[in-house]
Amino acid sequence: MNLKRLLWLLGGFALWAQDDPSEAPSRFPQYTYPVLKVFPLSLVDPFQYTLHVGLEFPMHSTSSLQLEGGWVFGSLDNPDAYNTLQEGYAQQGFKARLQWREYFSESPPKKPTYTRTGGYFAVQGGFQYYRQQLGRIDTSFLSPSPSPPPDVEYERVISAFSVSFLLGYQGQVGGRFVIDFYTGLGARYSQHRWEPLKPSARPLDLTPVGDLIVRPGGRPIVHMGFSMGWILR
């Protein structure tokens, strides 16, 4: 075989490979579009009503980065089953999360798809911050009696860091709609700071967010929920 014929065969093979749909570069732009997400369960969480949103950025063919943020704007009107809280209760705060995902399975698309879909494993770091105005706390029934008078107005600041591992599945419905289901386990460390001071004897269930959901110190945490998203393209 002479050199001219060899070059002709190599050129023909290169053209055939470029025209092969399985190798065409046009296959990969489907992974380049971010997804704007909302977490509807956070809006009806009785312990911490939260407007929670996220933005997922596909990074590579099998991975993505998801940023999440939430504004906590309240909880139950009467969060105290033991009537230790009096008038003046209010709560404000925020959440922030950073999540790295690796997709280990991909849903075969029945229509053109423009973001990552399928099963995934994720590592997530999070931070929470709450400022609770507890108003006047009725501590007259406690024994021993607290150091401050029973009508002192209390405030509490709660901050917490967490690390979690998640498993989930993200699917696309139609041209742009996305549903994401997830579950997982993690650990959280939180601190409580009282103003003007911590009650010397704490009433039971003073407020659920602090004493039930985000207790002081290190605690295991469980994640379970879903989000709905819209592909930005």
N, C-alpha and C positions, 0 to 999 in steps of 0.2 A: 504494500500500500504506500503510495507516494505521499509526500508532505501536503500537497494541495488537497488531495482527497480526505486526509485526516482532519485538516482544518475545516473542511466543509461539513464533515460529520459532527465535529464538536460544536460548530456553530448551530447546526440544526437541533442538536440535543439541548443546547442552552435556550433556544427559542421555545422548544416544547415544554421545558421545565417552567419557563416564565408564564406560559399560557395555562399551566395546570391550576385549576381553581383551588386545590388544597394547599398550594404554596404561594398563591397570589398575595401581595401585601395588602390588598383591599380587604382581606379577611380580618385584619387586626384593629382597624379603627373602631369596631364595635366595643372595644374595651376602654375607650378614651373618655366616655361621658360620665360626669358626676351625677349623683342622685340626691335630691333634697328630700328629707324624711321627717315625719312627725310621729310621736309616740302617744297614741290616744289614751292608753290606760293611765298615763301620768295625770291626765286632766281630771280623772275621777278617783284618784287615790285618796281615801279619806284622811290619811295621816299627813300627806304633803301634796296638796294640789300644785301641779307643776306644768308649765308650758314648756315642753321638751322637744327640741328639734335636733336634727343631725344632717351632716353633709358627707357623703362617701365619695372619695376620689380614687378611681382605679389607678394603680401605680404600674403594675406589670401585667402579664397575661394571666397570672394566677393570684395576685394580691391586690389589696386596696388599703387605704387609710381613711378612717372615719372619725370626724370631729363632732362632738355632741355638746350641747349646752342647754340649760333649763333654768327658768325663773320660777322659784317657789313663792307662791302668793297666799298661802293660807292652809288651813286644815279644818276639821270639823268645828262647827259653831260652838259645840259643847264637848270638847275632847276629853273631859274628865269625868269618869264614871263615879267618882267618890265625892264630887262637889267641893273639892279643895280649891279650885280656881274660882275667883270672883270676877268682877267686871274688868275689862281692859285687856283681854287676851288678844294678841296679834302675832303674826309671824311673817318674816320675809327672808329670802335667801336665794342661793343659786347652786347649780350643779355644773360640773365640767368633766368631760370624759374624752380620752384619746384611745383609739382602738386600731390595732393592726390585724388585718385578716389575711388568711391564706385559704384559698378555695381548693378543695381536694376533689371535688366532683363538679361537673358542669352539666346543666340541663340541656339536652339537645333541642335547639330552637325550632319551633314550627313556623316561625316568622323571623324576619331580621331582628336581632337583639342588639342593644347598644350599651350594655353594661354587664358587670359580672353577675352571673346567676349560678345557683347550685349550692351544695353543702360547703360549709367553711368552718375553720377553727380560728379563734381570735384571742388575742391577749389585750387586756384593757386596763388602763390606769384611770383613776377617778379622784375628784375632790368635791366635797360638799361643804357648804357654809350656811348656817341659819342664825338669825337673830330673833329671839322670842321675847316679846313683851308679855309677861305673865300677870301683870296687874297685881292686885291684892290677893294674897293667898291666905285662906283661913287655916291657921295652924293651931287654933285654940284647943283642939281635941288631942294634940300630940303630948306625949309624956316621954322624956322631960320636955318642958316648954322651950321653944327656940329662943336664942339670944335676942334677936330683934323683935320688936312688937309685932303682933299678928297682922297689922294693917300696912306693913312695909310693901312697896311695889317692887317686884323682882324682875330682873331681866337675865336672860341666859344666851350666851353665844356658843354655838356648836360648830366645830370644824372637824373634818374627817378625810383621811386618805384611804384609798382602796386599790387592790390589784386583783384581777379576776381572769378566769379562763372560760371561754364560751364555745359552745357548739351551736350552729344555726343553719338555716336553709333560706336562701333568697330566691324568689321566683318572679318572673315578669308576666304581667297580664296585659294583653293588648300591645300597643305601640310604645307606651311610656310609663305605665303604672307598675310599681314594684311592691311586693309584700315580703317582709323579712321576719321570720320567727327565730327565736333564740332561747337558750337556757344555759346555765353554768353555775360555777362555784367560785368563791373568792374569799379574801380576808380584808377586814377594814379596821383601822385604828382611829379612834375619835377622842377629842378632848372637849370638856365642858368648862366654860368660864362664867361665873355668876357675878351679877352686879345688883346691889352693892356688895353682897356676900352670899355665900351658899347657906341655905337653911341648915341649922344644926341637926334637925331631924326632918328628913325628906318625906312629904306626903306620898302615899301610894299613887302611882300612875299620874304624876304631876302633869305631864303632857306626853302623848304617845310618841311624837317624833323623837324626843330626847331619851325617854326611858324604855321604850319598847323597840323602836326601829334603829336608832343610832345611840346605843348605850356607850358609856365611857369605856375606854380601853380597847383591847383587841378582841374582835369577834368574827366568826365565820359569817358569810352572807351568801344568799341564794339569788340567782337571777332567773327570771322567766318573763317573757313578754313578746311583743311584736311591734313592728313599725310599718307605716305605709309611706311610699315614696313616689316621686315624680322625676323622671329622667330629664336632665337639662341638656337639651340639644337643639 
